[in-house]
Amino acid sequence: MASDLSNIIRNEIANTLESLLSVSASVTDVSAVNIEEISDEQCIKVEGSFSFSSINTSWSFYIPTLAGTKFEYLMLGGIADLKTVIDDEITDAVKEIISTMCGSMTTSINAQGFEDISDVKFTLGESSVIKCSEDSSSNIYNFTLDLNGEELILYISFDDVILPFIEGLTGEVVETKEPPAEAAAVVEASGGSNSLIASMLGEDSVENLRLLFDIKMRLSVRLGTKVALLRDVISWDIGEIIELTQMTNEPLDILVNGVVIGQGEAVIVDGKFGVKIKHIGETKIS
């Protein structure tokens, strides 16, 4: 019997939206629908593919206008005007959400140690603005979302390959299981628990931290460093090659506002440079 990814998909959709949009988010219902049941409105279609150890599967995400505009509005902290039509900024915001969402699914699946699914990787595909009802996709599922009490809809179309792994998708929505006591103790000791933060700052202070969540911080990745004498620096000219201390196989430093917070490795994401996090604080990913 194939491993069931249904809970992981539902939970990571909710967790990603809650994290990126700074709102309470949950998936309240999942149902299979036909293309004829989808309203004749514009939506953003984002394609993606997962490669497992044994199979490759392609998914298509459909974000209707209302959900797309709301997503971008919340990502900007709710301080801009809520748009009524899809534009490039909304499309970019939706792509970022889908990419993060699928990356979280990948991490969660790999962490489960499933015997039939391992070494999962995700690749973000093309995006386009279409009329939802004009697409010819099959195996479409309606995900009903609750964002701070507001109901929104997104659709996901799965190919036939992944169907045996999502048989429980339309069943009862189950919350993520509480971690074992040992795991909870590790989280609390590492500072990841709200109770630990509350004990240090007080409940009111913890709540006030939410006011800071939308502050923008500069993320940078350090390729390497070198200590050089001033007389050498002023002698440099165009075409000069400067050898850094960093070896090509060593992890790169990840900095936020100039402070090193972890390490990672360079990757290519949708034709652009990116960084895959391998180490954050005291947490390392092998």
Backbone torsions as a table, in degrees:
resi	resn	phi	psi	omega
1	MET	NA	134.3	-177.3
2	ALA	-70.9	146.4	175.3
3	SER	-63.7	143.0	-177.6
4	ASP	-97.0	120.0	-179.4
5	LEU	-96.9	6.2	-171.4
6	SER	-58.1	-50.1	-177.9
7	ASN	-63.9	-38.7	179.4
8	ILE	-61.9	-44.4	-179.5
9	ILE	-61.8	-49.1	-179.2
10	ARG	-62.5	-46.1	-175.8
11	ASN	-66.8	-40.2	-177.5
12	GLU	-74.2	-28.5	171.7
13	ILE	-61.3	-49.5	-179.1
14	ALA	-65.7	-44.6	-177.6
15	ASN	-63.4	-40.7	-179.6
16	THR	-65.6	-45.7	179.5
17	LEU	-63.2	-40.6	179.6
18	GLU	-64.5	-39.4	-178.2
19	SER	-72.5	-46.4	-175.1
20	LEU	-78.7	-30.3	-175.0
21	LEU	-101.2	-6.7	179.1
22	SER	56.4	43.4	176.5
23	VAL	-134.3	165.1	172.2
24	SER	-75.2	126.2	-175.1
25	ALA	-134.3	144.0	175.8
26	SER	-155.2	156.4	172.4
27	VAL	-98.4	112.2	-173.9
28	THR	-92.1	-20.6	-178.5
29	ASP	-162.2	146.2	174.6
30	VAL	-133.2	130.3	-180.0
31	SER	-143.9	147.5	175.9
32	ALA	-78.3	137.6	-179.6
33	VAL	-134.1	159.4	172.2
34	ASN	-96.0	157.1	-178.0
35	ILE	-60.3	-29.0	-179.9
36	GLU	-68.1	-20.7	-178.1
37	GLU	-85.2	-8.1	-178.0
38	ILE	-87.6	136.8	-176.4
39	SER	-63.6	152.4	-177.8
40	ASP	-84.9	73.1	-180.0
41	GLU	-134.7	165.7	178.0
42	GLN	-71.4	146.7	174.2
43	CYS	-149.3	162.1	177.4
44	ILE	-95.9	122.8	177.2
45	LYS	-101.2	123.8	178.1
46	VAL	-122.1	124.3	-179.1
47	GLU	-98.7	149.2	178.3
48	GLY	-155.1	160.3	179.9
49	SER	-137.8	143.4	176.0
50	PHE	-113.5	135.5	172.8
51	SER	-112.2	118.8	175.8
52	PHE	-98.3	177.6	179.8
53	SER	-63.9	-27.4	-174.6
54	SER	-119.6	-18.0	-176.4
55	ILE	-140.3	162.7	170.2
56	ASN	-121.4	137.5	-177.5
57	THR	-137.5	141.6	-179.5
58	SER	-114.0	134.5	178.8
59	TRP	-122.1	150.9	173.8
60	SER	-124.9	129.2	179.5
61	PHE	-104.4	135.7	179.5
62	TYR	-122.5	116.6	-178.8
63	ILE	-111.6	106.5	-179.9
64	PRO	-61.1	163.9	-175.4
65	THR	-54.0	-47.6	-176.8
66	LEU	-59.8	-45.4	-179.7
67	ALA	-67.7	-42.9	-178.7
68	GLY	-61.8	-45.7	179.7
69	THR	-65.7	-36.3	179.5
70	LYS	-69.1	-39.4	179.1
71	PHE	-59.7	-48.4	-178.4
72	GLU	-65.3	-40.2	-179.9
73	TYR	-58.5	-44.3	-178.8
74	LEU	-73.6	-34.1	177.9
75	MET	-64.1	-29.1	178.1
76	LEU	-86.6	8.0	177.3
77	GLY	85.0	8.8	179.1
78	GLY	69.7	23.4	-177.1
79	ILE	-102.9	-11.5	178.1
80	ALA	-96.7	175.8	176.7
81	ASP	-75.4	143.0	177.1
82	LEU	-77.7	118.9	-176.6
83	LYS	-76.6	162.2	-179.3
84	THR	-113.5	-11.7	179.2
85	VAL	-131.4	157.7	-179.6
86	ILE	-78.3	132.0	173.6
87	ASP	-131.2	-174.6	-176.1
88	ASP	-62.9	-37.1	-179.6
89	GLU	-65.4	-39.6	178.3
90	ILE	-67.2	-41.7	178.6
91	THR	-60.6	-43.9	178.9
92	ASP	-63.0	-40.9	179.4
93	ALA	-63.6	-42.8	179.6
94	VAL	-64.9	-41.7	178.1
95	LYS	-60.8	-40.7	178.6
96	GLU	-64.1	-40.8	179.6
97	ILE	-64.2	-46.9	-179.0
98	ILE	-63.9	-42.0	179.3
99	SER	-61.7	-45.1	178.9
100	THR	-65.8	-41.1	-179.6
101	MET	-60.0	-47.8	-178.6
102	CYS	-72.0	-32.5	174.4
103	GLY	-63.1	-39.0	177.1
104	SER	-66.8	-39.5	176.1
105	MET	-60.8	-43.7	-179.9
106	THR	-59.1	-47.6	179.8
107	THR	-61.7	-42.9	-178.8
108	SER	-66.1	-42.5	179.3
109	ILE	-63.4	-45.8	179.9
110	ASN	-62.2	-32.4	-177.6
111	ALA	-73.6	-18.0	-177.1
112	GLN	-75.9	-24.6	-178.6
113	GLY	69.3	35.4	178.1
114	PHE	-61.2	140.5	-179.9
115	GLU	-70.9	-33.3	-176.1
116	ASP	-98.1	-4.7	178.6
117	ILE	-136.1	120.2	179.2
118	SER	-154.0	166.6	177.0
119	ASP	51.6	49.5	-176.8
120	VAL	-77.4	136.6	176.1
121	LYS	-132.3	146.5	-179.8
122	PHE	-119.5	140.4	176.1
123	THR	-127.9	124.1	178.2
124	LEU	-77.4	132.9	-178.6
125	GLY	-101.9	-152.6	-176.2
126	GLU	-78.6	159.6	175.6
127	SER	-129.7	153.2	180.0
128	SER	-157.8	159.9	176.0
129	VAL	-105.1	119.9	-175.3
130	ILE	-135.8	175.3	167.0
131	LYS	-88.1	121.6	-174.5
132	CYS	-52.5	-42.2	-174.0
133	SER	-72.8	-10.7	-177.6
134	GLU	-93.3	-5.2	-178.8
135	ASP	-79.2	153.9	-176.2
136	SER	-106.1	18.9	-177.6
137	SER	-68.6	156.9	176.5
138	SER	-121.0	177.3	179.9
139	ASN	52.9	51.3	-177.6
140	ILE	-92.8	134.8	178.8
141	TYR	-120.8	134.7	177.7
142	ASN	-91.6	119.1	176.4
143	PHE	-103.8	114.6	177.5
144	THR	-89.5	123.6	-175.6
145	LEU	-109.2	148.9	172.1
146	ASP	-119.4	111.5	177.4
147	LEU	-113.2	103.2	-177.8
148	ASN	52.0	39.9	177.6
149	GLY	88.8	-5.3	178.4
150	GLU	-98.6	131.3	-178.4
151	GLU	-88.3	126.9	176.8
152	LEU	-131.4	162.9	-176.3
153	ILE	-126.4	139.6	163.5
154	LEU	-135.8	155.7	-178.8
155	TYR	-119.8	146.1	172.9
156	ILE	-130.8	131.6	175.3
157	SER	-106.1	124.9	-179.3
158	PHE	-106.9	146.9	174.1
159	ASP	-80.6	171.4	-174.9
160	ASP	-65.0	-26.7	-174.3
161	VAL	-61.6	-38.7	-172.9
162	ILE	-87.5	-9.5	-174.0
163	LEU	-55.9	-40.7	179.0
164	PRO	-62.7	-18.4	-176.8
165	PHE	-95.6	-2.5	-178.3
166	ILE	-129.0	31.8	-176.9
167	GLU	-64.2	-24.3	-178.9
168	GLY	-93.7	10.6	-173.0
169	LEU	-63.0	-36.3	-177.7
170	THR	-94.3	7.1	177.7
171	GLY	-78.8	-166.8	-178.8
172	GLU	-63.5	133.1	178.7
173	VAL	-71.7	120.6	-176.6
174	VAL	-110.2	131.1	178.0
175	GLU	-69.6	156.2	177.4
176	THR	-60.2	135.4	-179.4
177	LYS	-66.2	146.2	175.7
178	GLU	-66.3	139.7	179.0
179	PRO	-68.2	156.2	176.4
180	PRO	-57.5	161.1	-177.8
181	ALA	-59.4	-36.8	-179.5
182	GLU	-64.5	-41.7	-179.7
183	ALA	-66.7	-40.0	179.5
184	ALA	-62.8	-36.8	179.5
185	ALA	-65.3	-38.6	178.6
186	VAL	-65.1	-43.5	179.2
187	VAL	-60.5	-44.4	-178.0
188	GLU	-65.4	-40.6	-179.6
189	ALA	-67.0	-29.7	-178.0
190	SER	-84.0	-4.0	178.8
191	GLY	91.7	8.1	-178.4
192	GLY	-86.0	-3.3	-176.0
193	SER	-95.8	136.8	176.8
194	ASN	-62.7	-30.8	-179.1
195	SER	-65.2	-37.1	178.9
196	LEU	-67.6	-43.7	178.6
197	ILE	-62.8	-41.3	179.9
198	ALA	-62.4	-37.8	-179.5
199	SER	-67.0	-25.7	-179.6
200	MET	-86.8	-37.3	-172.1
201	LEU	-111.1	-23.0	-173.2
202	GLY	95.5	148.8	-175.2
203	GLU	-60.0	-40.3	-179.0
204	ASP	-63.5	-40.4	-179.7
205	SER	-66.8	-38.4	177.5
206	VAL	-61.2	-43.7	179.0
207	GLU	-63.8	-37.0	179.9
208	ASN	-66.9	-23.8	178.7
209	LEU	-60.4	-27.0	179.6
210	ARG	-61.0	-25.2	179.0
211	LEU	-66.5	-19.5	-176.2
212	LEU	-96.4	-6.5	-172.6
213	PHE	-61.8	-27.3	-175.7
214	ASP	-95.3	6.9	175.4
215	ILE	-71.5	129.2	-178.9
216	LYS	-81.6	136.1	179.7
217	MET	-127.1	143.3	-175.5
218	ARG	-83.9	119.4	175.8
219	LEU	-97.5	131.8	177.6
220	SER	-139.6	157.2	179.0
221	VAL	-121.8	126.5	-175.4
222	ARG	-94.3	116.9	-179.5
223	LEU	-70.8	-34.4	-179.5
224	GLY	170.5	173.9	-179.9
225	THR	-135.4	166.0	176.7
226	LYS	-157.5	135.9	173.3
227	VAL	-92.6	123.4	-176.8
228	ALA	-130.5	147.8	175.8
229	LEU	-76.2	148.6	179.9
230	LEU	-57.3	-39.3	-178.1
231	ARG	-65.3	-27.7	176.4
232	ASP	-75.2	-40.4	-178.2
233	VAL	-61.8	-44.2	-176.7
234	ILE	-72.4	-11.7	178.7
235	SER	-92.0	-7.3	-179.5
236	TRP	-68.0	148.1	179.3
237	ASP	-139.6	172.0	178.8
238	ILE	-57.4	132.3	-179.1
239	GLY	96.1	-8.6	179.0
240	GLU	-65.3	136.3	176.7
241	ILE	-104.0	122.9	-177.5
242	ILE	-107.6	118.4	-178.9
243	GLU	-82.9	126.0	179.7
244	LEU	-93.6	164.1	-179.3
245	THR	-78.6	-19.4	-176.7
246	GLN	-70.7	131.0	174.2
247	MET	-81.2	154.5	-175.3
248	THR	-65.7	-24.4	-178.0
249	ASN	-99.4	6.9	-179.9
250	GLU	-90.0	149.0	178.4
251	PRO	-66.2	153.8	-179.3
252	LEU	-96.1	144.4	177.6
253	ASP	-74.6	135.2	174.5
254	ILE	-105.7	126.4	-176.4
255	LEU	-121.7	142.3	171.4
256	VAL	-119.9	118.1	-175.5
257	ASN	53.0	39.0	175.8
258	GLY	83.9	-2.0	-179.4
259	VAL	-104.8	128.4	179.8
260	VAL	-69.4	123.3	179.9
261	ILE	-115.2	-10.2	-179.0
262	GLY	178.2	-169.0	-180.0
263	GLN	-138.0	156.8	-179.5
264	GLY	-158.6	-173.7	178.5
265	GLU	-127.5	147.9	-177.5
266	ALA	-71.7	137.7	176.7
267	VAL	-137.6	168.0	175.0
268	ILE	-109.2	123.6	-179.1
269	VAL	-124.0	111.6	177.0
270	ASP	54.6	41.2	177.0
271	GLY	81.5	3.9	-179.5
272	LYS	-121.5	156.3	174.6
273	PHE	-68.6	142.5	174.0
274	GLY	-142.2	179.9	178.0
275	VAL	-134.3	131.0	176.7
276	LYS	-95.9	119.7	-175.1
277	ILE	-71.5	126.8	176.9
278	LYS	-111.8	-18.0	-174.7
279	HIS	-155.2	122.1	174.3
280	ILE	-129.6	120.6	-178.9
281	GLY	57.6	-119.5	179.9
282	GLU	-98.3	2.4	-176.3
283	THR	-99.1	126.6	179.5
284	LYS	-118.0	142.0	177.3
285	ILE	-111.8	119.6	-177.2
286	SER	-77.9	NA	NA
